[in-house]
Amino acid sequence: MDAIRKIESEHLRLDLPDFKPGDTVKVHQRIIEGEKERIQVFQGVVLRKRKGTTDSTFTVRKISDGVGVERIYPMNSPYIERIEVLSEGKVRRSRMYYLRDRKGKAARIKSKNQWN
């Protein structure tokens, strides 16, 4: 069991920021198309964060032209350049699946940084 943990610890990324479901993040992903390489930015709300060692993932959702788009990113992917946390959301759930059914202002999440 220790041999497996040792191998997995070599592949873990420690440079990513700490974020939770409900936070708004901006994911910068490296896309390779043939011989060209570019950075694609995906900004949205974190719906879930699946914890594990090397197989941990997180799901980000955004609305693009009135259509909901979700992407699942592996946490330790070498194609993720960086992750920016834009705002922290005030939520009481670890899975934000109820946002899939909501539209417009009903899909907003309160900010954790409000002092009202």
C-alpha positions in Angstrom: 0.0 0.0 0.0 2.9 2.4 0.7 4.3 1.8 -2.8 1.1 2.9 -4.4 0.9 6.1 -2.3 4.6 6.8 -3.1 3.9 6.6 -6.9 0.7 8.7 -6.6 2.4 11.4 -4.6 4.9 11.9 -7.4 2.0 12.9 -9.8 0.1 15.2 -7.5 -0.1 18.9 -8.3 0.4 21.2 -5.3 0.3 24.5 -7.2 -3.5 24.7 -7.6 -5.5 27.0 -5.3 -8.0 25.8 -2.8 -11.6 26.1 -4.0 -15.0 24.6 -3.1 -18.3 23.9 -4.8 -20.2 27.2 -5.3 -17.0 29.2 -6.1 -16.6 31.0 -9.4 -13.4 29.9 -11.1 -11.5 30.6 -14.3 -9.7 27.5 -15.7 -6.9 28.1 -18.2 -6.5 24.9 -20.2 -3.8 24.2 -22.8 -5.3 22.9 -26.1 -3.1 21.2 -28.7 -4.4 21.2 -32.3 -2.0 19.6 -34.7 1.2 21.6 -34.3 -0.5 24.6 -32.8 -0.9 25.2 -29.1 -3.2 27.7 -27.4 -4.8 28.5 -24.0 -8.6 28.2 -23.7 -10.3 29.9 -20.7 -13.5 28.4 -19.2 -15.2 30.5 -16.5 -18.1 29.2 -14.4 -19.3 27.8 -11.1 -17.9 24.7 -9.5 -20.7 22.2 -9.2 -18.8 19.4 -7.5 -15.3 18.4 -6.4 -14.5 14.7 -6.3 -11.7 14.1 -4.0 -9.2 11.3 -4.3 -5.5 11.2 -4.9 -4.6 11.1 -8.6 -8.1 10.6 -9.9 -9.7 13.6 -8.3 -11.9 15.8 -10.6 -14.0 18.9 -10.5 -17.0 20.0 -12.6 -17.5 23.6 -13.8 -20.7 24.9 -15.3 -21.4 28.0 -17.3 -24.2 29.3 -19.4 -23.1 30.0 -23.1 -25.7 31.5 -25.4 -28.6 30.3 -23.2 -27.3 26.7 -23.1 -25.7 25.2 -20.0 -22.2 23.8 -20.6 -20.4 21.6 -18.1 -16.8 20.4 -18.2 -15.2 17.8 -16.0 -11.5 18.5 -15.3 -9.0 16.1 -13.8 -7.4 17.9 -10.9 -3.9 16.7 -11.7 -4.0 17.2 -15.4 -0.9 18.6 -17.0 -3.0 20.5 -19.5 -4.4 22.8 -16.9 -2.1 25.9 -16.9 -3.7 27.6 -13.9 -7.0 28.1 -12.0 -8.1 31.5 -10.8 -10.7 31.8 -8.0 -12.8 34.8 -8.8 -15.3 34.7 -6.0 -16.3 32.4 -3.2 -19.9 31.3 -3.0 -22.0 30.9 0.1 -23.6 27.5 -0.2 -24.7 24.7 2.1 -24.3 21.8 -0.3 -21.4 19.8 -1.6 -23.1 19.0 -4.9 -24.7 22.0 -6.8 -26.8 19.9 -9.2 -29.9 21.9 -8.4 -28.4 24.7 -10.5 -29.1 22.7 -13.7 -32.8 23.2 -13.3 -32.6 27.0 -12.5 -32.5 29.7 -15.1 -31.5 33.4 -15.0 -31.4 35.1 -11.6 -32.6 32.0 -9.8 -29.3 30.3 -10.7 -27.2 33.0 -8.9 -25.1 32.1 -5.8 -24.6 34.5 -3.0 -21.1 35.8 -2.5 -19.4 34.8 0.7 -17.6 38.2 0.9 -20.7 40.3 1.5 -20.9 42.3 4.7 -24.7 43.0 4.9 
